[in-house]
Amino acid sequence: MKEEAWIIDDNNTYVFGAKRFIELVNGCKKVNVFSEAPRATKQLKKRIQNKEQLPDVILLDINMPVVQGWFFLDAIQDLLSDEMKRNVRIYVVTSSISELDRLKALSYPIVREFVNKPLNLEKIRSIMAA
């Protein structure tokens, strides 16, 4: 079982469902939700500076108002050591069907997979088991 998952997404319906699926598969002990990428980035920086445990899994939406998920990916590239990048698994979970978005997301070495919404129980189970 994972210790902690983060959901970075502004869609309350999706967040509710994803959180519930994680609970159903007993995927992790704690789920933190961020509706804005800058807040998640700030929290991650704080944890790194304080040498606190980082989330095991991050489900990141790239299409959010004001600041998109790309901001988060760009900001954390230089923050995370190679070891941290191996331990923190980021899944871009989006409604985007753009091939350009998929290719861009997968160009970030820290991104494990590009997943189209809606999520289902089996997909969450495989993400949490990885």
Backbone hydrogen bonds in HBPLUS format (Angstrom, degrees):
<---DONOR---> <-ACCEPTOR-->    atom                        ^
c    i                          cat <-CA-CA->   ^        H-A-AA   ^      H-
h    n   atom  resd res      DA  || num        DHA   H-A  angle D-A-AA Bond
n    s   type  num  typ     dist DA aas  dist angle  dist       angle   num
A0002-LYS N   A0027-GLY O   3.09 MM  25  6.08 153.6  2.16 147.8 144.3     1
A0029-LYS N   A0002-LYS O   3.11 MM  27  6.68 138.1  2.30 140.5 149.1     2
A0030-LYS N   A0003-GLU O   3.09 MM  27  6.34 133.9  2.31 136.4 149.9     3
A0056-ASP N   A0004-GLU O   2.87 MM  52  5.65 147.5  1.98 144.1 151.9     4
A0005-ALA N   A0030-LYS O   2.90 MM  25  6.38 154.3  1.97 155.4 163.7     5
A0032-ASN N   A0005-ALA O   2.89 MM  27  6.35 159.9  1.93 160.2 164.2     6
A0006-TRP N   A0057-VAL O   2.84 MM  51  6.31 154.4  1.91 151.5 160.1     7
A0059-LEU N   A0006-TRP O   2.83 MM  53  6.19 165.6  1.85 159.0 161.7     8
A0007-ILE N   A0032-ASN O   2.85 MM  25  6.30 152.5  1.93 158.7 167.6     9
A0034-PHE N   A0007-ILE O   2.85 MM  27  6.20 162.8  1.88 163.3 165.4    10
A0008-ILE N   A0059-LEU O   2.85 MM  51  6.14 172.3  1.85 164.6 166.6    11
A0061-ASP N   A0008-ILE O   2.93 MM  53  6.13 160.0  1.97 172.5 172.0    12
A0009-ASP N   A0034-PHE O   2.92 MM  25  6.36 137.3  2.11 157.3 168.6    13
A0015-VAL N   A0011-ASN O   2.93 MM   4  6.17 167.4  1.94 158.5 162.7    14
A0016-PHE N   A0012-ASN O   2.93 MM   4  6.04 162.1  1.96 146.0 150.4    15
A0017-GLY N   A0013-THR O   3.10 MM   4  6.34 166.1  2.12 149.7 153.0    16
A0018-ALA N   A0014-TYR O   2.80 MM   4  6.01 171.8  1.81 164.5 166.6    17
A0019-LYS N   A0015-VAL O   2.92 MM   4  5.94 165.7  1.94 151.5 155.9    18
A0020-ARG N   A0016-PHE O   2.99 MM   4  6.12 156.3  2.05 145.0 152.0    19
A0021-PHE N   A0017-GLY O   2.87 MM   4  6.12 159.9  1.92 153.1 158.4    20
A0022-ILE N   A0018-ALA O   2.98 MM   4  6.22 159.6  2.02 149.7 155.0    21
A0023-GLU N   A0019-LYS O   3.03 MM   4  6.33 154.9  2.10 145.6 152.4    22
A0024-LEU N   A0020-ARG O   2.86 MM   4  6.15 157.2  1.91 151.3 157.9    23
A0025-VAL N   A0021-PHE O   3.02 MM   4  6.29 152.3  2.10 152.9 158.4    24
A0027-GLY N   A0022-ILE O   2.86 MM   5  5.04 171.2  1.86 160.9 159.7    25
A0026-ASN N   A0023-GLU O   3.01 MM   3  4.93 154.7  2.08 102.8 109.7    26
A0040-ALA N   A0036-GLU O   3.39 MM   4  6.76 157.6  2.44 149.4 155.4    27
A0041-THR N   A0037-ALA O   2.92 MM   4  6.15 158.6  1.97 155.8 162.4    28
A0042-LYS N   A0038-PRO O   2.92 MM   4  6.08 160.8  1.96 146.3 151.2    29
A0043-GLN N   A0039-ARG O   3.03 MM   4  6.23 157.7  2.08 144.5 150.4    30
A0044-LEU N   A0040-ALA O   2.91 MM   4  6.13 156.5  1.96 149.2 155.6    31
A0045-LYS N   A0041-THR O   2.92 MM   4  6.16 163.4  1.95 153.9 158.1    32
A0046-LYS N   A0042-LYS O   3.01 MM   4  6.22 159.9  2.06 146.9 152.3    33
A0047-ARG N   A0043-GLN O   3.01 MM   4  6.27 157.0  2.06 146.4 152.3    34
A0048-ILE N   A0044-LEU O   2.96 MM   4  6.23 158.1  2.01 152.1 158.1    35
A0049-GLN N   A0045-LYS O   2.92 MM   4  6.15 168.6  1.93 157.0 159.7    36
A0050-ASN N   A0046-LYS O   2.96 MM   4  6.11 152.9  2.03 147.0 154.4    37
A0052-GLU N   A0047-ARG O   2.81 MM   5  4.83 162.2  1.84 147.4 149.7    38
A0051-LYS N   A0048-ILE O   3.07 MM   3  4.94 157.3  2.12 102.0 108.4    39
A0089-ARG N   A0056-ASP O   2.94 MM  33  6.12 173.4  1.95 141.9 144.1    40
A0058-ILE N   A0089-ARG O   2.81 MM  31  6.18 150.7  1.89 160.3 161.3    41
A0091-TYR N   A0058-ILE O   2.82 MM  33  6.15 167.4  1.83 172.5 175.9    42
A0060-LEU N   A0091-TYR O   2.86 MM  31  6.07 164.3  1.89 154.4 159.8    43
A0093-VAL N   A0060-LEU O   2.79 MM  33  5.64 148.9  1.88 130.9 141.5    44
A0069-GLY N   A0062-ILE O   3.13 MM   7  3.87 148.3  2.23  96.8 105.4    45
A0067-VAL N   A0065-PRO O   2.75 MM   2  5.70 125.5  2.04 115.9  99.3    46
A0071-PHE N   A0068-GLN O   3.06 MM   3  5.83 146.6  2.18 119.4 125.8    47
A0072-PHE N   A0069-GLY O   3.04 MM   3  5.23 117.3  2.45 100.5 114.5    48
A0073-LEU N   A0069-GLY O   3.16 MM   4  6.56 162.8  2.19 154.7 158.3    49
A0074-ASP N   A0070-TRP O   2.82 MM   4  6.04 165.3  1.84 157.4 161.4    50
A0075-ALA N   A0071-PHE O   2.86 MM   4  5.97 160.6  1.90 150.9 156.8    51
A0076-ILE N   A0072-PHE O   3.03 MM   4  6.18 153.6  2.10 152.7 158.1    52
A0079-LEU N   A0076-ILE O   3.04 MM   3  4.85 130.8  2.29  94.8 109.1    53
A0080-LEU N   A0076-ILE O   3.19 MM   4  6.14 157.9  2.24 162.1 159.6    54
A0085-LYS N   A0081-SER O   2.93 MM   4  6.21 155.3  1.99 152.0 159.1    55
A0086-ARG N   A0082-ASP O   3.11 MM   4  6.41 139.2  2.28 140.9 151.1    56
A0086-ARG N   A0083-GLU O   3.12 MM   3  5.17 127.3  2.41  95.2 108.9    57
A0087-ASN N   A0083-GLU O   3.13 MM   4  6.42 141.0  2.29 142.9 153.6    58
A0087-ASN N   A0084-MET O   3.07 MM   3  5.07 124.4  2.39  94.7 109.2    59
A0088-VAL N   A0084-MET O   2.90 MM   4  6.01 148.3  2.00 158.9 165.3    60
A0112-ARG N   A0090-ILE O   2.75 MM  22  5.73 161.3  1.78 160.3 166.8    61
A0092-VAL N   A0113-GLU O   3.02 MM  21  6.35 147.4  2.12 167.7 169.5    62
A0115-VAL N   A0092-VAL O   2.69 MM  23  5.94 176.8  1.70 171.3 172.5    63
A0094-THR N   A0115-VAL O   2.93 MM  21  6.40 156.4  1.99 165.7 171.3    64
A0117-LYS N   A0094-THR O   2.74 MM  23  5.40 151.5  1.82 135.9 137.6    65
A0102-ARG N   A0098-SER O   3.11 MM   4  6.44 158.4  2.16 145.1 150.9    66
A0103-LEU N   A0099-GLU O   2.90 MM   4  6.13 165.6  1.92 151.7 155.2    67
A0104-LYS N   A0100-LEU O   2.88 MM   4  6.00 158.9  1.93 146.1 152.6    68
A0105-ALA N   A0101-ASP O   2.87 MM   4  6.00 166.9  1.88 152.2 155.8    69
A0106-LEU N   A0102-ARG O   3.00 MM   4  6.18 164.1  2.03 150.2 154.6    70
A0107-SER N   A0103-LEU O   3.03 MM   4  6.13 116.0  2.46 134.7 149.8    71
A0107-SER N   A0104-LYS O   3.07 MM   3  5.10 145.7  2.20  98.4 109.0    72
A0108-TYR N   A0105-ALA O   3.22 MM   3  5.81 162.7  2.25 113.5 118.5    73
A0111-VAL N   A0108-TYR O   3.01 MM   3  5.57 155.4  2.08 119.1 126.2    74
A0124-ILE N   A0120-ASN O   3.09 MM   4  6.42 166.1  2.11 158.8 162.5    75
A0125-ARG N   A0121-LEU O   2.90 MM   4  6.09 155.8  1.96 147.4 154.9    76
A0126-SER N   A0122-GLU O   2.97 MM   4  6.26 154.7  2.04 146.7 152.5    77
A0127-ILE N   A0123-LYS O   2.92 MM   4  6.20 155.1  1.98 151.1 158.4    78
A0128-MET N   A0124-ILE O   2.90 MM   4  6.04 167.7  1.92 156.1 158.9    79
A0129-ALA N   A0125-ARG O   3.01 MM   4  6.09 136.9  2.20 138.5 150.0    80
A0130-ALA N   A0126-SER O   3.16 MM   4  6.16 130.5  2.42 137.4 147.3    81
